[in-house]
Amino acid sequence: MTVSGKASFLNTIASKLGRERIHDVQRPDLKEWIPDSYGDLTTDELIEILKEQCFFIHTQLIESNPEILQRTLDDLIQANGGGAVITSGDTRFTDYRLNFPDSYVWEEAAGRAKNILRSESANTAIVFADYALAESGTIVVESRPDQGRSLHFLPAHYIAIIEKKRLVLRSTQAAADLNRRVQAGEPMGSSINFISGPSNSADIEMQLVVGVHGPLRATYVLI
């Protein structure tokens, strides 16, 4: 949204509320409202919380390391039945020297329609999490030109690689870092997605079905 578009939008909202626009709004200090029931946690303690939560959200968690990450992912792809793989265009795939022959890559140059077609054709999607929230088993992924929303939801299987340094307790820590990026003027994606394993529903006769919408299976690989 442009600056002029933002002003017009906020003016319209104020008009509907029957009042003048409020300018120079100060953000409240929310620290005292955020529960601190855990106290200070080590990375190992965060991992244990994440492991427990992954059980409840029907998500497989595998601990690996950068040296064997390629082998871990290859094994998971085979366990998913092989087939086409699609990855984001995240530079970390190059940083970790990951290579998937005959795979697709979500890339801006391909255009929206072709990227969606690639995602529909892929059996497994592999992405890097921007953050992981231990308390809820949630990964946070930003929509960018090299990582569209459909990449996370159209393939049958979903693998998210979580670097330990990206693991935090809950959404407030991730939001604080996102806010820092906004204030620093860093580019932000069109949306921020919070994904907590595969979708599930027990609407029909209280029988739980996992993978109702989106991937049938989700796996987190912690490195």
C-alpha positions in Angstrom: 0.0 0.0 0.0 1.4 3.4 -1.0 1.6 6.3 1.5 -1.2 8.1 -0.2 -3.3 4.9 -0.3 -2.7 4.3 3.4 -3.8 7.9 4.2 -6.9 7.5 2.1 -7.7 4.1 3.8 -7.3 5.5 7.3 -9.3 8.6 6.5 -12.2 6.5 5.3 -12.0 4.4 8.5 -12.0 7.5 10.7 -15.0 9.0 8.7 -17.0 5.8 9.2 -16.3 6.0 13.0 -17.5 9.6 12.9 -14.3 11.2 14.2 -11.1 12.9 13.1 -8.0 11.0 12.2 -5.6 10.3 15.1 -2.0 11.0 14.2 1.3 10.2 15.9 -0.1 7.1 17.5 2.4 5.7 20.0 2.8 1.9 20.2 2.0 0.6 23.7 4.6 -1.2 25.7 3.3 -4.7 25.8 6.1 -6.4 27.8 4.2 -6.3 31.1 1.2 -8.0 29.4 3.2 -10.9 28.1 3.2 -13.9 30.4 6.7 -15.2 31.5 5.6 -18.4 33.0 8.7 -20.3 31.7 11.4 -17.9 32.7 14.7 -18.0 30.8 15.0 -21.0 28.6 18.0 -22.6 26.9 17.9 -23.8 23.3 17.7 -27.4 24.5 14.7 -26.6 26.7 13.0 -24.9 23.8 13.6 -28.0 21.7 12.0 -30.2 24.3 8.9 -28.0 24.3 8.8 -28.1 20.5 9.1 -31.9 20.5 6.1 -32.2 22.9 4.0 -29.8 20.9 4.8 -31.5 17.6 3.2 -34.7 18.9 0.0 -32.9 19.6 -0.2 -31.3 16.1 0.6 -34.6 14.3 3.9 -33.3 12.9 7.1 -35.4 12.7 10.2 -33.7 14.1 13.6 -35.0 13.1 16.8 -33.7 14.5 19.7 -33.5 12.0 22.7 -31.3 11.4 24.2 -29.4 8.5 26.6 -32.1 7.7 23.9 -34.8 7.1 21.1 -32.5 6.1 21.1 -33.5 2.4 20.9 -37.2 3.4 18.1 -36.5 5.9 16.1 -34.7 3.3 16.7 -37.3 0.6 15.5 -40.0 3.0 12.3 -38.0 3.8 11.6 -37.5 0.1 11.9 -41.2 -0.5 9.7 -41.9 2.5 7.1 -39.6 0.9 7.1 -41.8 -2.2 9.6 -39.9 -4.2 8.2 -37.8 -7.0 8.8 -34.2 -7.9 10.1 -31.7 -5.3 9.7 -28.0 -5.1 11.7 -25.6 -3.0 11.6 -21.9 -2.3 14.3 -19.7 -3.8 15.8 -19.2 -0.3 19.6 -18.6 -0.5 20.0 -21.0 2.4 19.6 -23.9 0.0 22.8 -22.8 -1.6 24.4 -22.0 1.8 23.9 -25.5 2.9 24.8 -27.0 -0.5 21.5 -28.7 -0.9 20.7 -30.2 -4.3 17.6 -32.0 -5.5 17.9 -33.3 -9.1 14.9 -32.4 -11.4 13.3 -30.3 -8.7 11.3 -27.2 -9.2 12.1 -23.8 -7.6 9.6 -21.1 -6.8 11.1 -18.1 -8.7 9.7 -14.7 -9.5 10.8 -15.0 -13.2 8.5 -18.0 -13.7 5.4 -16.0 -13.0 2.5 -16.7 -10.7 0.6 -19.2 -12.9 3.7 -21.4 -13.6 4.8 -21.4 -10.0 1.4 -22.6 -8.9 1.4 -25.3 -11.5 4.8 -26.4 -10.3 3.5 -26.6 -6.7 0.5 -28.6 -7.8 2.8 -31.0 -9.6 5.2 -31.5 -6.7 4.8 -34.3 -4.2 7.0 -32.6 -1.6 7.7 -29.0 -0.8 10.9 -28.0 1.2 11.3 -24.6 2.8 13.3 -22.9 5.5 11.4 -21.5 8.4 11.9 -17.9 9.2 11.0 -18.5 12.8 9.8 -21.5 14.8 7.5 -21.1 17.8 8.2 -23.9 20.3 5.1 -23.4 22.5 2.7 -24.1 19.6 4.8 -26.1 17.2 4.3 -23.3 14.6 6.7 -22.2 11.9 6.6 -18.7 10.5 7.2 -18.2 6.8 7.2 -15.0 4.9 5.6 -14.7 1.4 8.2 -13.3 -0.9 8.9 -13.3 -4.7 11.0 -16.4 -4.2 8.4 -18.1 -1.9 4.8 -17.7 -2.7 1.9 -18.8 -0.5 0.8 -21.7 -2.7 4.2 -23.4 -2.2 3.2 -24.2 1.4 -0.3 -25.6 0.7 -0.4 -27.4 -2.7 2.2 -30.2 -2.5 1.1 -33.5 -0.8 4.0 -33.4 1.7 5.7 -30.5 3.4 9.1 -30.3 5.0 10.3 -27.2 6.9 13.9 -26.9 7.9 14.3 -25.1 11.2 17.7 -23.7 12.2 18.1 -23.7 16.0 18.9 -20.0 16.0 15.4 -19.4 14.6 13.7 -21.2 17.4 11.9 -19.0 19.9 9.2 -19.6 22.6 6.1 -17.9 21.1 4.8 -15.5 18.6 5.7 -12.4 20.6 9.4 -13.0 20.1 8.9 -13.5 16.4 6.7 -10.4 16.2 9.3 -8.3 18.0 12.0 -9.2 15.4 9.6 -8.6 12.6 8.8 -5.2 14.1 12.6 -4.5 14.3 12.9 -5.2 10.6 10.0 -2.9 9.8 11.5 0.0 11.9 14.9 -0.6 10.2 13.2 -0.2 6.8 14.0 -3.7 5.7 11.8 -5.2 2.9 8.9 -7.3 4.0 6.8 -9.9 2.2 3.2 -9.5 1.3 2.1 -11.8 4.1 3.4 -13.7 7.1 2.1 -17.3 7.4 1.9 -19.2 10.7 1.7 -22.9 10.0 1.2 -25.4 12.8 1.5 -28.8 11.1 -1.0 -30.3 8.7 -4.7 -29.2 8.9 -7.0 -31.5 10.8 -10.7 -31.8 11.5 -13.1 -33.9 13.6 -16.3 -32.3 12.3 -17.7 -35.6 10.9 -18.7 -38.0 13.6 -15.8 -36.7 15.8 -13.4 -38.8 13.8 -10.0 -36.9 13.4 -8.8 -36.6 9.9 -5.3 -35.1 9.3 -4.5 -33.3 6.1 -8.0 -32.1 5.3 -6.7 -29.0 3.6 -3.2 -28.7 2.3 -0.4 -31.2 2.7 -1.2 -34.7 4.0 1.9 -34.8 6.1 4.3 -32.2 7.6 7.8 -32.8 8.9 10.1 -30.4 10.7 13.9 -30.9 10.3 15.8 -29.3 13.1 19.4 -28.4 12.5 
